[in-house]
Amino acid sequence: MLPTTSQSWFIFGIIMLLLPQSTHYPNKQLKNYWKCGYSFVLPILMSLSAVSTSFASENIEKIIVTSVPNSQSDAQPYGYIAKKQTTATKSDATLLEAPQMVSVVNRTQLDNLPSESISQALRYSSGVVSEKFGAFGSGIDYSKMRGFDADYYLDGLRMLGNSGIWAPQVDSWSLESLEAVHGPASALYGQGGAGGVINMTSRRPSAQTQHQVQLQAGNNKNHAIKFDTTSAINEDETWLYHVSGLALEQESQIPSSRQTRFLISPAITWKPNDQLNWTILGQYQKEPRLGYYNTLPAQALGLLPNPNGKVDPNRNYNNQSHDNSHRKQQSLTSLFEYELTPQWQFKQNTRFMKVDTEISRDYTRGFLPGDRLLTAVYQEAPSKSETWVTDTQLIGKIATWDINHTVMTGFDYQHGYMTKDWWGSQTVSFDPWASHHKPDFEPYPVSRTSIKQQFDRYGYYLQDHLRWQQWNLLLSGRYDSANLDTHNQISGVTNSSHNTAWSHRVGLSYQFNNGFSPWISTSDSFDPVLGTDADGKAFIPMKSKQYEAGIKYQNPELTQLVSVAVYQLTQENVTTHNPRNPDYYQQSGEIRSRGLEFESKLALTPQVNMMLNYAYLHNIVTSTSDPTTLNKHPVQVPTHTGSAWIDYRFHQPYLEGALLGAGVRYLGSTYGDNTNTFQVPAVWLGDVSFRYQLLSINRELQGLELGLTVSNITNKSYVASCTSSTYCSIGTDRVVLGVLNYYF
């Protein structure tokens, strides 16, 4: 039988997508643009053929009897509990079938708990250590899992760009959910670190009309207006739209430092039939002011002795004429799905992202002899990045004897460039206890670096999810190739590197009838790290290996989800913060992590939701060229972390639908430098949340809802973390936010 038109386009498209690997082009750039551009063209070609097939089907349906679709659907998630995931397996496997620890944060949890950033949204996820830069890190999302940095993905595609404070940031208002996959994920996602993957899912268009406007106000002069709207465009609901956006202005907890953000995220979905679904998402985010980002030495915060005592951690030690950091990012994403046959599905996701960031600030270093005068440096560091990322998949559901297979093969490609300049002033000193100070940083610049990196990375992967009776076997393999050119724009020297690697994952689980599902798995990862060290030298790839075992429980009613995992994870060529230049990373030898994670989400009654989490982690340097750090613990990695949250939904007169919740978080102590000479103390923090529907007091107020969230309710003063004795971040003080929502 000859292939259909759409199948022909699919075969042609795959050939053309892979053709550039073996075709000669006059220059590399043309080859790259061919691959990236065709990622958008292929969905168009297949969509046109799908529509023509649909029209033909409509004529046939007039003379044949059609079957009645199955109206029975899977049980829906309850409260904060999810049934399925998409990140751990890139498929529709349930959480019980995924042989890996997975934490899911749905939109309900984002709305009910304090979640103004991705880092805040992950507070109540086991083993995820976020907000380690505290009050000075509001402009970055930086998380560790199992002792290593996590990689951020948006809609299944990696967010590439410069690291640290130059990286892109996604606003939690634009998201539907988050999934944190703990441990290596290279077998599917390719180049990635040992910590795991945090995948953020954007809000999508829906045929169900929903509109929301939110007014927000809080301490630190916080003012914001947010909106979210979605509906069908036409009567047959083949065209859907979604738009969300916000305008935000607030002060940080440091006086005279402001943060502003403007965001618009439009999306449109075309679904002409049951076979085709194509969504285009755009995003434009501008931050004219990123806010004050600074740190203080351990001696200034009482972590190390100082005869002069501690300084005021919330004082602005910045020369305010230098507080001019800003960022602009924009992206265009295509999410394309097409059902070739009832058994085979084609998917292709593509994103272009552009980020333009400039960091302009002062930051303190250590004290001069006598421990009275504090040194500081003015820094101006502009950076730009443009990245293309595309992931193409073919998914099939087949059976061999009585074994059901979900087979997935795919190809992904990443291309882009990044530039980062750094101008630094001379080092100056000032008295932080003096009532007034204005350091004179002139003349500057004194030192300068200017680096441009261009990368091309591609990978081929294959996965087979085998189901036999109550057994689940997951087999994943992948081949990666990475090319990186690092050009020093001052010396004119270019260094090139080419790395290849195979990675795998094997996982086995068994689902008992009572809801328990034990699993074992092994996986590895390979990550050719982007960026350079302080000397402009490119990093060599990181490699990791993990062994994991655990057990999950989920009842059929989806009111209870409990996961427990133990693991051993080893990573080579680890990147850590440079203690002498904390804005940059350096590479050490090998780090081994052993630990246990417990996570539970429970709907105790239709009114009561509870979350309990705990993680134990023993993280140690097992090999290094620096003998002073051998057998030491890395910075920012607590041995113990835990959290608990409970909320109650009222169903009484004048309180109908109101919600009251409270939580507590424990952040264990961490070491403050690579040689473990001092520690950052542990801290307990509390949060509360309240939502009240005004309909309860007056039916004419239907759709109006008041909300209040408070983070760090006791206003505990603490140190979030240190990466060296001269670089410590202050914890976030109490944050109170009140909102008025209008749903219509």
Secondary structure, DSSP 8 states (H G I E B T S, - for coil): ----HHHHHHHHHHHHHHGGGTS--SSHHHHHHHHHHHHHHHHHHHHHHHHHHHHHHHHHHTSS--------------TT--SB-STTTSSS-BTTT-SS-EEEEEHHHHHHS--SSHHHHTTTSTTEE--TTGGGGTT----EETTEE-EEEETTEE--S--GGGS----GGGEEEEEEEES--HHHH-S--SSEEEEEEE----SS-EEEEEEEEETTTEEEEEEEEEEESSTTS-EEEEEEEEEEEEE-SSTT-EEEEEEEEEEEEE-SSSSEEEEEEEEEEEEEEE-----B-GGGGTSS--TT----TTS--S-GGG---EEEEEEEEEEEEEESSSSEEEEEEEEEEEEEEEEEEEEEEEE-TTS-SEEEEEEEEEEEEEEEEEEEEEEEEEEETTEEEEEEEEEEEEEEEEEEEEEE---EEE-TTSS-------S---EEEEEEEEEEEEEEEEEEEEEETTEEEEEEEEEEEEEEEEEETTT--EEEEEEEEEEEEEEEEE--TTSEEEEEEEEEEEE---SB-TTS-B---EEEEEEEEEEEEE-TTS-EEEEEEEEEEEEES-EEE-TTSTTSEEE-SEEEEEEEEEEEEEE-SSSEEEEEEEEEEEEEEEE-S-GGGTT---TT--SEEEEEEEEEE--STTTTT-EEEEEEEEE--EESSTT--SEE--EEEEEEEEEEEGGGT-GGGTTEEEEEEEESTT----EEEEEETTEEEE----EEEEEEEEE-
